[in-house]
Amino acid sequence: MSSNEEIFDFIIAGGGSAGCVLANRLSEDPSNRVCLLEAGGVDKSPLIRVPLGIMFLIDSKVYNWLYHTSEQGNASNRKIRIPRGKTLGGSSSINGMVYSRGHPRDYDEWVEVAGCKGWSYAEVLPYFKRSEHNETFGDDPYHGKGGPLNVSNLKKTNKLVDVLFEATDALQIPRRDDFNGAEQDGVGYRQVTIKNGKRHSAATAYLDPVKHRPNLTIMTDATVDKVVLQGKQVTGIEIIQAGERKTINANREVIISCGTIISPNILMRSGIGDPAVLKQHGIEVKHDLTGVGKNLQEHAAANVVMKSPSIMSYGISVRGFPRLTWQLLDYIINRVGFLASNVNEATVFSRSLPGLDRPDIQLGFTPALRTSTGRKVTYGHGVSMNASILRPKSRGTIGLTDADPFSPPVIDPNFFSVEEDVDTMVRAVKLARQIMSSPSFEPHRGEETKPGKNVQTDEQFAQYVRENSATVFHPVGTCSMGTNDEAVVDPELRVKGLQGLRVIDASVMPRLIGGNTNAPTMMIAEKAADMMLGKPPLPVADI
Ligand SMILES: Cc1cc2nc3c(=O)[nH]c(=O)nc-3n(C[C@H](O)[C@H](O)[C@H](O)COP(=O)(O)OP(=O)(O)OC[C@H]3O[C@@H](n4cnc5c(N)ncnc54)[C@H](O)[C@@H]3O)c2cc1C
C-alpha cells in the first residue's frame, strides 16, 4: 500500500440522508472502522439551522449542487431546476423538512411488482419507527419514540391554515391528523423534521451525536470519482481531495450513497453500466448492468397562486413590517412563527378519480405568495398551493456529460412523456383552484396570478402544466432495487453480479412513493445497515 492509501472496513460515499444513517449504525460496533466521504463541506450555517433558511438554500452555491434537467420536450422545452444538498446531511440539510412516508401500498408494490422481498410496509414500518422520535404521535402503532430523528408538528401555524380547513370542510375533504398513520386521504397539518425551532437534518440527528467515535472518519470536500474493481470484487474507492487523487481501501464493503442523481454516475465512471452508454464516453466496460441510470422518476408540480389584500400571510411588505418584526422576535424568544416554519404548513392528499385505491395527488399549502414555478416566497402577501402528481408514469434517465467527476450530470426526467401524467396534473391544479375559490378565502382574495383567469378549459390547464411545472425534489429509481433485468441492486441492495459493493440511497426505490422521500430514504438506510451487519430483520409490524 502506498503512503496515500488508507484502509477501512466500510467506506460510505456521500454524507446525505442515507450516508449519515449508515455512518452512525455501522460505527456502533467499535471494531468496525468506518469512513464517510462527502464532496461538500460541513453543515454549520444558520441558513441550515433556521427553518426559513430554505428560501436561501434553494439558490445557494455553497450548499446546493444547483443542477438543471436537459430541455424537457414535453414541458415547453424548459430546463427545470434540480436542487440537491451539497454538505453533510445532503439534501436533508436543504430540504423542506416535511416528514412523510407515502402510502403503505407503495411499499407492498415494491414487493409485488419489483420482487423486493422484505420491503412490504409491515416489514419496513419497524425501521421508520426505529429512526423516529415523534413528539406528537410517538406512542401509537405507526410511530416511534426515542429514535434519532425528531419529528414534530409546528408549534405555531399561520391563521390562513384555518381558512384552508374551512374551505376543505365545505368540500367535504376529511381532516387527517396523521398522514403517516393508517389512512392518508384528507387535509391536515404537516409533520416536520424540526426540533426546538431548528432543522433536524440527517446530519444533526445521526452524525453529530457520534462524530467523535474513534472508529468513524468523516472526510469533507472529498469527491468520489469511482470504485476500484479487481475482477468482480470491489476493493476500494478513488477520491479527489484538495486536488490530490487518493485510493481508500475497504476490507468489507463500499457503499455508494450519493443520491439518485450522482450514484449512477459513479457506477458509470467505474465501468459499471450499460455498455452502449459507457463506450460513448470512452469508459472501459468492467461490468455490464444495463439498468444503471434508467428508471428515473420524479414528482412534477405546478402552483396555484393568489395575491391577498390582507397581511395575514407570511411575507415581506411595508404594511406587514411590524408583523414581520414581531415574527422575528417570536423566533428569537420562543423559537416559533415564520422563521421556525417550513412555510409549507398543511397539505391535502386526494384521489383525483373514482376507483383509485389511494391518493394520486398532493396539494401542499403555503400561506405566502410564491413564484409560479419556484419554492421561493416573493414580496407581498397571498396564498399558494403546490399541486403535484404522486405516482407519475413517465420515466427518465441520468447520464454523464463526460468521464470527469467534476462535470455536471445529464438529468432527463422525461416529464410528461406519458400523457396521463398531464391529465393527473390538470385534475390536481383544478382541485387546488377549487379549494382556493371557496368563500372562506373571500377576505383574503386578490388577483390569481397563476394559472390566472385566462386559464379555464382543460386544454388551457394542460398547457399551463407543461409551461409551468417544476419538481418537488424527489428523484428516485436510477439504481433500482429488484429482481428484473433492469434492476441494479438486489433486495439486499448489493450491486448485482459484484462483490463488496452496495448502493444505499433514494436511487434504489424501484417506484416513487406517494409522499416525500427523506424519511423513506433514511428508513432504507436503517434497514440496510442491519443487513450489512448480519442482524436479523426487526419483527414485522402487526398492523
Ligand atoms: C430543495 C429540496 C426540498 C426537499 N424537500 C423535502 C421534504 O420536505 N421532505 C422530504 O421528505 N424530502 C424532501 N426532499 C427530498 C429528500 O431530501 C431526499 O429525497 C433525500 O434527502 C435523498 O437522500 P439521499 O441520501 O438519497 O441523497 P442526498 O441526501 O442528496 O445525499 C447525497 C450526498 O452525496 C454527496 N455527493 C454527491 N456527489 C458526490 C461525490 N462524487 N463524492 C462524494 N459525495 C458526493 C452530496 O453532496 C450529498 O451530501 C427535498 C429535496 C430537496 C433538494
Ligand as a Chemical Component Dictionary entry (heavy atoms), coordinates in Angstrom:
data_LIG
# 
_chem_comp.id                   LIG 
_chem_comp.type                 NON-POLYMER 
_chem_comp.pdbx_formal_charge   0 
_chem_comp.three_letter_code    LIG 
# 
loop_
_chem_comp_atom.comp_id 
_chem_comp_atom.atom_id 
_chem_comp_atom.alt_atom_id 
_chem_comp_atom.type_symbol 
_chem_comp_atom.charge 
_chem_comp_atom.model_Cartn_x 
_chem_comp_atom.model_Cartn_y 
_chem_comp_atom.model_Cartn_z 
_chem_comp_atom.pdbx_ordinal 
LIG C1  C1  C 0 -34.885 21.514 -2.028 1  
LIG C2  C2  C 0 -35.342 20.155 -1.576 2  
LIG C3  C3  C 0 -36.521 20.047 -0.829 3  
LIG C4  C4  C 0 -36.943 18.789 -0.396 4  
LIG N1  N1  N 0 -37.989 18.716 0.474  5  
LIG C5  C5  C 0 -38.269 17.541 1.067  6  
LIG C6  C6  C 0 -39.186 17.480 2.144  7  
LIG O1  O1  O 0 -39.715 18.491 2.602  8  
LIG N2  N2  N 0 -39.443 16.259 2.690  9  
LIG C7  C7  C 0 -38.863 15.123 2.222  10 
LIG O2  O2  O 0 -39.168 14.039 2.737  11 
LIG N3  N3  N 0 -37.983 15.156 1.215  12 
LIG C8  C8  C 0 -37.635 16.346 0.661  13 
LIG N4  N4  N 0 -36.673 16.400 -0.292 14 
LIG C9  C9  C 0 -36.077 15.138 -0.766 15 
LIG C10 C10 C 0 -35.141 14.471 0.254  16 
LIG O3  O3  O 0 -34.416 15.426 0.977  17 
LIG C11 C11 C 0 -34.240 13.498 -0.497 18 
LIG O4  O4  O 0 -35.045 12.519 -1.130 19 
LIG C12 C12 C 0 -33.241 12.768 0.388  20 
LIG O5  O5  O 0 -32.508 13.683 1.153  21 
LIG C13 C13 C 0 -32.318 11.929 -0.500 22 
LIG O6  O6  O 0 -31.328 11.325 0.290  23 
LIG P1  P1  P 0 -30.085 10.616 -0.386 24 
LIG O7  O7  O 0 -29.276 10.043 0.707  25 
LIG O8  O8  O 0 -30.553 9.724  -1.461 26 
LIG O9  O9  O 0 -29.279 11.772 -1.128 27 
LIG P2  P2  P 0 -28.685 13.156 -0.531 28 
LIG O10 O10 O 0 -29.264 13.456 0.802  29 
LIG O11 O11 O 0 -28.855 14.167 -1.603 30 
LIG O12 O12 O 0 -27.165 12.804 -0.303 31 
LIG C14 C14 C 0 -26.211 12.632 -1.312 32 
LIG C15 C15 C 0 -24.885 13.167 -0.779 33 
LIG O13 O13 O 0 -23.831 12.751 -1.640 34 
LIG C16 C16 C 0 -22.937 13.834 -1.819 35 
LIG N5  N5  N 0 -22.231 13.624 -3.080 36 
LIG C17 C17 C 0 -22.692 13.809 -4.333 37 
LIG N6  N6  N 0 -21.715 13.505 -5.217 38 
LIG C18 C18 C 0 -20.642 13.092 -4.514 39 
LIG C19 C19 C 0 -19.352 12.634 -4.863 40 
LIG N7  N7  N 0 -18.969 12.492 -6.132 41 
LIG N8  N8  N 0 -18.498 12.310 -3.858 42 
LIG C20 C20 C 0 -18.872 12.412 -2.554 43 
LIG N9  N9  N 0 -20.086 12.858 -2.165 44 
LIG C21 C21 C 0 -20.962 13.177 -3.138 45 
LIG C22 C22 C 0 -23.849 15.041 -1.836 46 
LIG O14 O14 O 0 -23.136 16.227 -1.617 47 
LIG C23 C23 C 0 -24.825 14.699 -0.736 48 
LIG O15 O15 O 0 -24.373 15.126 0.518  49 
LIG C24 C24 C 0 -36.216 17.626 -0.767 50 
LIG C25 C25 C 0 -35.048 17.743 -1.515 51 
LIG C26 C26 C 0 -34.596 18.987 -1.908 52 
LIG C27 C27 C 0 -33.305 19.091 -2.685 53 
# 
loop_
_chem_comp_bond.comp_id 
_chem_comp_bond.atom_id_1 
_chem_comp_bond.atom_id_2 
_chem_comp_bond.value_order 
_chem_comp_bond.pdbx_ordinal 
LIG C1  C2  SING 1  
LIG C2  C3  SING 2  
LIG C2  C26 DOUB 3  
LIG C3  C4  DOUB 4  
LIG C4  N1  SING 5  
LIG C4  C24 SING 6  
LIG N1  C5  DOUB 7  
LIG C5  C6  SING 8  
LIG C5  C8  SING 9  
LIG C6  O1  DOUB 10 
LIG C6  N2  SING 11 
LIG N2  C7  SING 12 
LIG C7  O2  DOUB 13 
LIG C7  N3  SING 14 
LIG N3  C8  DOUB 15 
LIG C8  N4  SING 16 
LIG N4  C9  SING 17 
LIG N4  C24 SING 18 
LIG C9  C10 SING 19 
LIG C10 O3  SING 20 
LIG C10 C11 SING 21 
LIG C11 O4  SING 22 
LIG C11 C12 SING 23 
LIG C12 O5  SING 24 
LIG C12 C13 SING 25 
LIG C13 O6  SING 26 
LIG O6  P1  SING 27 
LIG P1  O7  DOUB 28 
LIG P1  O8  SING 29 
LIG P1  O9  SING 30 
LIG O9  P2  SING 31 
LIG P2  O10 DOUB 32 
LIG P2  O11 SING 33 
LIG P2  O12 SING 34 
LIG O12 C14 SING 35 
LIG C14 C15 SING 36 
LIG C15 O13 SING 37 
LIG C15 C23 SING 38 
LIG O13 C16 SING 39 
LIG C16 N5  SING 40 
LIG C16 C22 SING 41 
LIG N5  C17 SING 42 
LIG N5  C21 SING 43 
LIG C17 N6  DOUB 44 
LIG N6  C18 SING 45 
LIG C18 C19 SING 46 
LIG C18 C21 DOUB 47 
LIG C19 N7  SING 48 
LIG C19 N8  DOUB 49 
LIG N8  C20 SING 50 
LIG C20 N9  DOUB 51 
LIG N9  C21 SING 52 
LIG C22 O14 SING 53 
LIG C22 C23 SING 54 
LIG C23 O15 SING 55 
LIG C24 C25 DOUB 56 
LIG C25 C26 SING 57 
LIG C26 C27 SING 58 
# 
